[in-house]
């Protein structure tokens, strides 16, 4: 059962959050800045000034890396002049004209380590966002660029760092123009809005947690970047709140007739004459339509979706947050992370991998 009174009691929240996950999540902007600083120290932009690569290969690894690679591909897709390949392992055709990017939080990921060694052996350029110890780090030593974490946070909360690393690599390759500094600033602003001391009515993360409480979340993206954020949100809700939810593209979601009927019934206005004793057992769905893109085409899709599911909620960061699409996607991902932590605390189902130990001077 959800203890919603906990969300508006900062003292109890702080006591309940023994692992320090709220504080760790709020350091998303700091993760981005530290990654940007490390990239400058490693001269990432100069070392990736290679001309146009044959292909950019994004390696999908467990954890936040799965949604992260899909988001990077979605941000690159509209105008990227080279093929973007998403794969679970380094492909056999990798060569000297290719660039490989991967994010992992598992220093002992031997499958990734073997793939990086193979890519380096065949001359590919490798950029890795991951720990600086273990077989993975050893596989790239002296052969590629390792963007190791400088801000200690649990692996469930490294999405912002991985996103920054991927954006910096894409910028350096001339495949994307993303304002990474603005991303850090807006993540800081979102963390401030989501601070535990803010009441639910003024805290978008707490408000989102309350909307998802005791419901089956259905997070449907109206564009590919939003679908990737929805997938990360589903991961965060499972990691921190033990909540299983559906994450899909809007049109793919509607292609499932039974689920579509359930969603339409769940978003319909409640009948004031309905007898609760005869209502179906179990939690009802909560449909949230996510939008990262903006512009006439995005507005048309949003209009259609809102009329098809008139009771669904719409979360469109462009309505409230300045910045480009990478900024909006990163902020929306952080909002769901904070909401998942709040939901886990209020429901008593907090997950995580242990206590968060802040860095000491």
N, C-alpha and C positions, 0 to 999 in steps of 0.2 A: 504494500500500500504506500502511496506517495504521501509524504509529510510536507505539504506545500507551505506550511508555516515556517519550515526551516529556511526556505529561500529568502525570506525577508528578515532573517535574524542573523546578521553578520557574525556575531560571536559564536553561535552554534555552528554556522557554516565553517568557520575557521577551525573549530574544534573537530568537526566531522571530517574535514579534509586533511587527515593525518599524513597522507602521502604528498601533500603540497601540489596537487595537480592543477588547481586553479592558478596558482602562482606560475607554475611551469608553462601552462597554456598561454598566460599573459606575456611570456617572453618570446612570442613568435616574432615580433619586430626585431628584438635583439638577435635572434637566430639569423634573420635575414642580413642584418648589418654585419655580424661577425663573419658570415659567409662571403659577403661582398669585400670585406677587409682582407680576408685570406686570399680571395681570388686576385686582388690587387698585388698582394705580396708575392704570389706565385706567378705573376705576370700572365694571367690566364688569357687576356685579350691578345697579347703578342704571340703567345705560344699556340693559339688557335687561329692565327692569321694565316690560314693555309690555302686560301682560295675556296671555291665552292666544292664541298665534299661530294662524293658519288651518292652517299646515303647517310642519313642520321639514324642510328640504331638505338632505340630505347629499350633497355632490358628491364623486364617486369620481375620484381622480387616480392616476396610476401611482406605484409604490413602496409604501411602507408604508400609504399612504392607502386602498388598496383593502380590505385586511382591517380597517383601523381604522374605516371607515364602517360596515362590516357588524357590527363589535363594538358600536359605539354604538347601532345600530338594534336589535341583540339585547338590549342592556341596557335600552333604552327600551320595547321591545315589550310586556312583560307588562301594564303599567298606564298607558302613555302616553295622555293624553286627546286628543291631536291626531294626525293622520296623519304618519307618518315616511316620507319619500320618498327612495329611494336612486337616484341618476342620475349618468351620466357628464358631463352638461352642465346648466346652468341651464335649467329648462323654460320653454317659451314662455308659460305661464300665470302666471308669477311675478308677485306683486303686493305691495302695501304691507302686507298682513296676514301675510306669510310671513317666515320666518327662514331664512337660508342659512348653512350651515357647510361649510368646506372645509379640508383640510390638504394642503399641497404642499411639496416641497423643491426645486422647479424655479422659480427666479425668472423664467425666460423662458417660462413656460407661457402662451402667447398665447390658447389656447382658454379657459382658466380666466379670464384677464384680461378677455376679451370678455364672458364670462358674468357676471362680477362687475359690470362696467360696466352691463350690461343690467339686472341685478337692482337695482342702485342707482338707475338711471334710473326704474324703475317703483316705487321707494319701499320695496323689501324691506330688511330689516335683515340685514347681512352680517357674519359673524365668520370671520376667516381666520387660520389657523395657518400661517405661512410666512415666508420671508425678507423682510427689510425693504428690499430693493432689487429693481430690475428691473420689467418690465411688470406683473407681478401686484401688487406693492406699490403701484405708481403707480395701478392701477385702483381701489384701495380708499382711497387717500389722501383724508382729509376726508369720506369717505362711509360708513365702517364701522369695525370694530374689528380691528386687526391685532395678533396675538399673535406677535411675532417671537422667534426663538431668542436666548437669552442664553448658552447653554452650547454651544460648538462641538463637534459630533459629526458623523460621516459621515451622509449621508441615510438609509442603511440602518438607522440606530439611533435614529431620531426617533419611533418608535412611542409611547413613553411621553409625550413632549411633546405629540404630537397627541391622545393619549387624555386627558391632563389638560385640554387646551384644550376638547375636546368635552364632557367632564364638567362643567367650570366653566360652559360655556354652557348646558347642559341644566339644571344646578342653578339658574342665574340665571333661567331661563325658567319654573321651577317644574315641570319635566317629569320630574325625577329628583332623588333625594337620595343623593348619592355623597360619601363621605368622602375628599376628595382628599389631605388631610394624611396620613391613614392609608395611602393608596396610596404616597406618597413614603417613609414610614417602612418599609413592607414591601418596597419595591423596594431600599432600602438594605440591609435584612436579607438579601434574596436575593443581592445583590451580594457581601455578606460571605460567605455560604455558598458562593458560586461563585468565590471568590477563587483565583487561580492557585496560591497557597501551600498550599491544602488538598488533601490526597490524594484520589484518586478515590472511595474508599469513604465519605468524609465530604463530598463535593462533588457536589450533585445535578446540576449542569450537566455536569461531567466524566463522571459515571455515565451520564447520558443520552446523551452523545456516544458512549460505548463501546457502549451498547445499539443505537445506530443505525449504528455502523461496519460497513462491508461488508454492509449489508442495504439493501433497498428499503423506506424508511419508508412506512407507511400510517397516517396520522394521522386517526382517525375520531372526530368529536365526538358526544357523547351529548346535547348541547343546543346551541341556536343560538349562544350565546356561545362555547362550546368549539369549534364549527365555525369561527367567525371566528378564534379563536386558532390553530387548526390551519392555516388559510390563511396566517396571518402566519408560522407556523413553517416552512411550505413555502417561503415567500419568503425567510426568513432562511437556511435550509439551501441554497437555490440561490445566494443572494448571497455567502455566506461559505465554503461548503464545496463548491459545485458539485454538490450532490446534488439529484436530482429525486425528489420524493415525491408520494404521493397524499394529498390533503386533502379530506374529505367528511364529511357527516353519516352517522351509523351506519346508519340505515335506507336511505339513498340508496346507501351503499357496498354493502350486502347485496343491493340490487336489480340488481347486475351479476353474473350467475351465474359467469362464468369467474374474475373477480377474487375473488369470494367463495370459490370452491373453492381458489384459490391461497392465500388468507389462512388458510383452515382448515387446509390442508396445512402452511403455514408455522408455524402456532401449535401444531400437534400435537406431542406429546412425541416426541423422537427415538428411533427404533428402534435399540437397542444392537446388533442383528444386521445392520443395514443395511450394504450395501457402498458405500462412498463413490465407487467407480469407476463405479457405475451410477446415481448421483444426477444429477438434472438440472443442467446447467451454469448458471452465473450466480448472482448473489446471491439469497438467499431474502428473502421479505418479513418485515418486522417491524411487527406491528400494535400500535399504541398507542391505547387508548381514552381520550379526554380528557373530563373533566367539570368544569364550572364551577359549575353549579347544585347546590344541596343540598336536602334535604328528602325526604319520602316518595316523591313522584313520581320524583325524580331517582334515589333509591335503587332503585326498582323497575326503571327503565331500565338502570341499572348492573348489577343482578342478572341481568337477561335477557341483556345483552350478554356478561357474563362467562361465562355458561353456554353461549351460542352459540359463543363463541370462547374456550374455557377456557385457552388458552395465551397469550392477548393480555395485554399489560401495561396497567395502568390508572394514569393520572395524574390525581388528584383533589386540587387544592390545599386544598379544605375539610378534608381529613384532617390537614393539618399547618400551615395558615396561617390565623390569625384575620383577620377582615375581611369586608366585603360582596363581592358578585359582581364589581364593578369592580376591587376590590383583587386578588381571586383571579385574574381574567383577566389583569391587568397583570403580576402576578408570574409566571404561567405563560408569558406571552409573553417576558418577560426571560430565563427559564430556557432557553427554546429559542434565543434569540439567543446567549446565552453558549455553549450546547452547539454551536451552528453554528460559532462562532468557534473553539472548541476542536477541533472535528472538522476544520475547514479547516486549522488549524495542524498537527495531527497527520498529516493526509493530504498536506500540502504543496500544497493547492489553494486557499490563502487568496485571497479576493477583496478587495473594497473599492475605494474610489475614490481612494486616496492616503493619504499620511501624516496622522495626526491631530495637529493642533497645539493643545496646551492653551492656554487663555487666560493671558495674562500680566498681572501686577498693574500 
